[in-house]
């Protein structure tokens, strides 16, 4: 008798649970049906905002191009505009769905979570602000050849996270914006002219005045110097088997390849002129001195 009552009670509880479950599902379905028009309108409004962000971004891109704004600044500003429009569309969608309490909760939680998110995303936020700073300072532009953090190449993109460089080896390197801001970088494209240095040496019996005059003349003939530029020549030290010198001159430099080409041309010209004038560029020589007494004892 007791077992039958327990079984009946269990069946009644099971029926109640299923009945409550079906009732809840039915209520949710009714709520979904009732809110379906608002849901469709909210989704449509959000999609319209996303579409508007796309075309407004294109519009601002054209405006920036006509105003000759730097390309890196164009990219960053257009992305910020798109993000702002997308956020506005998200909040409008919540308003259409009558989720004002959710919106209030989100905005309130933003202040509470701001510190935690800031600490968690400290590096990302730092890169973002650094990217904005780089864009406004105009120290790095698209297509510039830069060298920084052990990498060199053409700048192909400046975004909110990193500066993308295409190296001479046809590889892409993403340097975080904070690294650009905090460390030294060299921009070869920022100035049209650059100074090239070539090192060389001549034998001790060379006419040093003749070497200087010939080298400066050869460089002058191969590389035009502007009014405020000149070819420089300096003897720097006595080597083991030679007198070493450097010559410096100016030429058009936009990237590292231009530096190599200028050095190549200069070395070829100097070597050819030295050969014609029989000026010797000695090999490194090491002299070994054996005293006669020591040599005689060992033999």
C-alpha positions in Angstrom: 0.0 0.0 0.0 2.7 2.5 0.9 4.7 1.6 -2.2 1.6 2.3 -4.4 1.2 5.7 -2.7 4.8 6.5 -3.2 4.7 5.5 -6.8 1.5 7.6 -7.3 3.1 10.6 -5.6 6.2 10.2 -7.8 4.0 10.2 -11.0 2.1 13.2 -9.8 5.4 15.1 -9.2 6.7 14.1 -12.6 3.5 15.3 -14.3 3.7 18.6 -12.4 7.3 19.1 -13.5 6.6 18.4 -17.1 3.4 20.5 -17.0 5.5 23.4 -15.5 8.1 22.9 -18.2 5.6 22.9 -21.0 3.9 25.9 -19.6 7.2 27.8 -19.4 8.1 26.9 -22.9 4.7 27.9 -24.1 5.0 31.3 -22.2 8.4 31.9 -23.8 7.0 31.0 -27.2 4.1 33.5 -26.7 6.6 36.2 -25.6 8.7 35.5 -28.6 5.7 35.8 -30.9 4.6 39.0 -29.2 8.1 40.5 -29.4 8.9 39.2 -32.9 8.0 42.5 -34.6 10.3 44.5 -32.2 13.0 41.8 -32.6 12.9 42.1 -36.4 12.9 45.9 -36.3 15.8 45.9 -33.8 17.8 43.5 -36.0 17.0 45.5 -39.1 18.0 48.8 -37.3 21.3 47.3 -36.2 22.1 46.0 -39.7 21.2 49.5 -41.1 23.7 51.0 -38.6 26.4 48.6 -39.7 25.6 49.4 -43.4 25.7 53.1 -42.6 29.1 52.6 -40.8 30.5 51.0 -44.0 29.3 53.8 -46.3 30.1 56.6 -43.9 33.6 55.1 -43.6 34.0 55.2 -47.4 32.7 58.8 -47.4 35.2 59.9 -44.8 37.9 58.1 -46.6 37.2 60.2 -49.7 37.1 63.4 -47.7 40.4 62.6 -46.0 42.0 61.8 -49.4 40.8 65.1 -50.9 42.2 67.0 -47.9 45.5 65.1 -48.4 45.3 63.6 -44.9 48.0 61.1 -44.2 47.0 57.5 -45.1 47.8 56.1 -41.7 45.6 58.7 -40.0 42.9 58.0 -42.5 42.9 54.3 -41.6 42.8 54.9 -37.8 40.1 57.6 -38.0 37.8 55.6 -40.3 38.0 52.6 -38.0 37.2 54.7 -35.0 34.2 56.2 -36.8 32.9 52.8 -37.7 33.2 51.5 -34.2 31.3 54.5 -32.8 28.5 54.0 -35.3 28.3 50.3 -34.5 28.1 51.0 -30.7 25.3 53.5 -31.3 23.4 50.9 -33.4 23.8 48.3 -30.6 22.3 50.7 -28.0 19.5 51.6 -30.4 18.7 47.9 -30.8 18.5 47.4 -27.0 16.2 50.4 -26.8 13.8 49.0 -29.5 13.7 45.6 -27.6 12.7 47.5 -24.4 15.8 46.4 -22.7 16.4 49.7 -21.1 17.3 48.0 -17.8 19.9 45.9 -19.6 21.3 49.1 -21.2 21.4 50.8 -17.8 23.1 47.7 -16.3 25.6 47.6 -19.1 26.5 51.3 -18.7 26.7 50.9 -14.9 28.8 47.8 -15.1 31.1 49.6 -17.6 32.2 51.9 -14.8 32.7 49.0 -12.3 34.5 46.8 -14.9 36.5 49.7 -16.4 39.4 49.3 -14.0 39.5 45.5 -14.3 39.3 45.7 -18.1 41.9 48.4 -18.2 44.3 46.3 -16.2 43.5 43.1 -18.2 43.9 44.9 -21.5 46.6 47.3 -20.5 48.9 46.3 -23.4 46.1 46.4 -26.0 44.9 49.8 -24.8 48.4 51.1 -24.8 48.9 49.9 -28.4 45.6 51.6 -29.4 46.5 55.0 -27.9 50.1 54.7 -29.3 48.6 54.0 -32.8 46.5 57.2 -32.5 49.6 59.1 -31.5 51.6 57.7 -34.4 48.9 58.7 -36.8 48.6 62.3 -35.6 52.4 62.8 -35.3 52.9 61.9 -38.9 56.4 60.5 -38.2 55.6 57.3 -39.9 53.5 57.1 -43.1 52.4 54.4 -45.5 55.2 53.4 -47.9 57.9 54.9 -45.7 61.0 52.7 -45.2 61.8 52.5 -41.5 64.1 50.5 -39.3 63.1 49.7 -35.7 63.4 46.9 -33.2 65.7 45.0 -35.4 63.4 45.1 -38.4 63.5 47.2 -41.6 61.0 47.5 -44.4 58.2 49.5 -46.1 55.3 50.5 -43.9 52.2 48.9 -45.4 49.7 49.5 -42.6 49.3 51.5 -39.4 46.4 50.3 -37.3 45.2 50.5 -33.7 47.4 47.6 -32.7 50.6 47.6 -34.7 52.7 49.0 -37.5 52.9 46.4 -40.3 56.2 46.3 -42.2 57.0 44.5 -45.4 60.7 43.6 -45.3 63.2 43.2 -48.2 62.7 39.4 -47.8 59.0 39.9 -48.7 57.9 39.0 -45.2 55.5 41.0 -43.1 56.4 42.0 -39.5 53.9 43.5 -37.1 55.6 45.8 -34.6 53.4 46.8 -31.6 52.7 50.5 -31.5 54.1 50.8 -28.0 57.5 49.5 -29.3 57.5 52.2 -32.0 56.7 54.9 -29.4 59.1 53.7 -26.7 62.1 52.8 -28.8 64.2 54.5 -31.4 63.2 54.1 -35.1 64.9 55.4 -38.2 62.9 56.7 -41.1 64.8 56.7 -44.4 62.0 58.2 -46.4 61.4 61.3 -44.2 64.2 63.1 -45.9 65.2 62.9 -49.6 68.9 62.9 -49.0 71.1 60.7 -46.9 74.8 60.5 -46.0 76.7 57.4 -47.2 80.0 56.2 -45.5 82.6 54.1 -47.2 85.6 52.6 -45.4 88.8 51.7 -47.1 92.6 51.4 -46.6 95.8 52.1 -48.5 99.4 50.8 -48.0 101.9 52.8 -45.9 104.0 53.8 -48.9 101.0 55.5 -50.6 100.9 59.2 -51.2 98.2 60.1 -48.7 97.5 63.6 -50.2 97.0 62.0 -53.6 94.8 59.3 -52.2 92.6 62.0 -50.5 92.4 64.2 -53.7 91.6 61.2 -55.9 89.0 59.7 -53.7 87.1 63.0 -53.2 87.2 63.7 -57.0 85.9 60.2 -57.9 83.1 60.5 -55.4 82.2 64.0 -56.6 82.1 62.8 -60.2 79.7 60.0 -59.4 77.5 61.6 -56.8 76.3 65.2 -57.3 76.6 67.2 -54.1 74.1 70.1 -53.5 75.1 73.6 -52.4 75.1 72.8 -48.7 76.7 69.4 -49.1 80.3 68.2 -49.6 82.4 65.1 -49.9 84.3 64.4 -46.7 87.5 62.4 -46.3 89.3 61.4 -43.1 92.2 59.2 -42.2 91.1 57.5 -39.0 93.9 55.2 -37.9 97.1 53.2 -38.7 96.2 49.6 -39.1 98.5 46.5 -39.0 99.4 46.8 -42.6 97.7 49.9 -43.9 96.4 53.4 -43.3 92.6 53.4 -42.9 90.2 56.1 -44.0 86.6 56.9 -44.5 84.8 59.0 -47.0 81.3 60.4 -46.6 79.0 61.9 -49.2 75.4 62.8 -49.9 73.0 61.1 -52.3 69.3 60.4 -52.7 68.2 57.8 -50.2 64.7 56.4 -49.6 65.4 53.0 -48.3 68.2 50.6 -47.3 68.6 49.4 -50.8 69.5 52.9 -51.9 72.3 52.9 -49.3 73.7 49.6 -50.6 73.5 50.8 -54.2 75.4 54.0 -53.3 78.1 52.1 -51.4 78.4 49.6 -54.2 78.8 52.3 -56.8 81.3 54.2 -54.7 83.4 51.2 -53.9 83.5 50.2 -57.6 84.6 53.7 -58.6 87.3 54.0 -55.9 88.7 50.6 -56.7 88.9 51.3 -60.5 90.6 54.7 -59.9 93.1 53.1 -57.5 94.0 50.4 -60.0 94.7 53.0 -62.7 96.8 55.1 -60.3 98.5 51.9 -59.0 97.4 52.7 -55.4 97.6 49.5 -53.4 94.7 48.3 -51.1 96.7 45.8 -49.0 95.5 42.6 -47.6 95.7 42.2 -43.8 99.3 41.1 -43.1 100.7 39.7 -39.9 104.5 39.7 -39.4 106.2 37.0 -37.3 109.6 38.0 -35.8 111.9 35.1 -34.8 115.1 36.2 -33.0 118.3 34.6 -34.2 119.2 33.2 -30.8 115.9 31.5 -30.3 115.9 30.2 -33.9 119.5 28.8 -33.4 118.7 27.1 -30.1 115.7 25.3 -31.6 117.6 24.2 -34.6 
